[in-house]
Amino acid sequence: MKVQMVDLKGQYEKIKEEVNIGIQECLDNTAFINGPAVKEFQQDFEKYLNVKHVIPCANGTDALQIAIMALDLKPGDEVICPAFTYVATAEVIGLLGLKPIMVDVNEDTFDIELKDLEKYLTSNTKAIVPVHLYGQSANMEEILAFAEKHNLFVIEDNAQAIGSDYTFSDGKVKKTGTIGHIGCTSFFPSKNLGCYGDGGALMTNDDDMALKIRMIANHGQEKKYYHKVLGCNSRLDTIQAAVLKVKLKHLDKYSASRNKMARYYDENLAGISEIEIPARAHNSTHVFHQYTLKIKNGKRDQLQQYLAEKNIPSMVYYPLPLYKQEAFAQYVEENFSLPVTEQLCKEVISLPIHTEFNQEVSDFIISEIKNFFNQ
Ligand SMILES: *Cc1c(COP(=O)(O)O)cnc(C)c1O
């Protein structure tokens, strides 16, 4: 039996005709850069997210970098982000001469918490980058209130949670990525809304910010060959936009399939005492970019090895806290340590999850996990 972490082929087979037509159109028009599909996808995505501006760019890391460039911060300014995230979140902060302040996360939802924001706030703090890890929203109401009180920008790293809904205590619902000042996302192929190469986007409801972001992503120019600021060259290819236009129409269905697969794992694994199934944040829907278990009693690595022997792929997102990465040594004291992040790096394991639910494959994965735990 072939088990894949993500079944992109199975998904493609179902939308092949539509996708091929879209790509063929790009080839026929030879409009590879800024062709019509880019604007069309942008508008469809704005409507889907209910946000005023989507600015497509080349990848999710660029989106984060451009977002932070748009804040006009000064060297040495501090930006708070979680220590338990993909490297890109903190990398761009450092690259821009700013100081990433890596903080701990909640052990159930994997998101930044208020108590850590309070602990690490200084007079140099200028922004917070919450990450909606694995597919559900950080506690945005709390983060926004804190940011407002201390006059901070909020940049959402929404690379893993596109399509997720966050409900405020007054009942208002917003899509993740449209809640802070700027949202960033990635269309890397294995992301929930993935293209067939690299891609990314920024989201904002602020008209001035949108203009600035567009300018930065386009060599700092508003008018061709007149450059107001130093920018970069970050575009979404037309062919990728054509793929995304098709896949966006299926995104909610894809999220539902991922939830179905997650529930199936939940039902079958919840009874194993050394496994903690994913907790649900109470005010967010989950789009299960990853289905991530916590494995107790130090058995995570053994479980992963056992599964590998059975040809069942699994992944550890992430094995090393960012502050322990060589690249980030300059930002922390030698023995800096965050307890929850440390623990999660030892306990988490992500199982195959994607849009193509297959009962037989799921049962096989579950039965091997049960075998490992002698259940
Ligand atoms: C994938 C990812 C990114 C970066 O996206 P790329 O398109 O690969 O540059 C950033 N942050 C998080 C949390 C991600 O998962």
PDBQT file of the ligand as one rigid body, heavy atoms in Angstrom, charges set to zero:
ROOT
HETATM    1  C1  LIG A 401       5.265  27.530   4.357  1.00  0.00    +0.000 C 
HETATM    2  C2  LIG A 401       5.424  28.541   5.411  1.00  0.00    +0.000 A 
HETATM    3  C3  LIG A 401       6.033  29.782   5.167  1.00  0.00    +0.000 A 
HETATM    4  C4  LIG A 401       6.801  30.123   3.915  1.00  0.00    +0.000 C 
HETATM    5  O1  LIG A 401       6.185  29.922   2.723  1.00  0.00    +0.000 OA
HETATM    6  P1  LIG A 401       7.049  29.735   1.378  1.00  0.00    +0.000 P 
HETATM    7  O2  LIG A 401       6.035  29.926   0.307  1.00  0.00    +0.000 OA
HETATM    8  O3  LIG A 401       7.612  28.355   1.410  1.00  0.00    +0.000 OA
HETATM    9  O4  LIG A 401       8.102  30.771   1.348  1.00  0.00    +0.000 OA
HETATM   10  C5  LIG A 401       6.038  30.723   6.190  1.00  0.00    +0.000 A 
HETATM   11  N1  LIG A 401       5.501  30.461   7.386  1.00  0.00    +0.000 NA
HETATM   12  C6  LIG A 401       4.915  29.272   7.673  1.00  0.00    +0.000 A 
HETATM   13  C7  LIG A 401       4.316  29.068   9.024  1.00  0.00    +0.000 C 
HETATM   14  C8  LIG A 401       4.865  28.269   6.705  1.00  0.00    +0.000 A 
HETATM   15  O5  LIG A 401       4.300  27.096   7.004  1.00  0.00    +0.000 OA
ENDROOT
TORSDOF 0
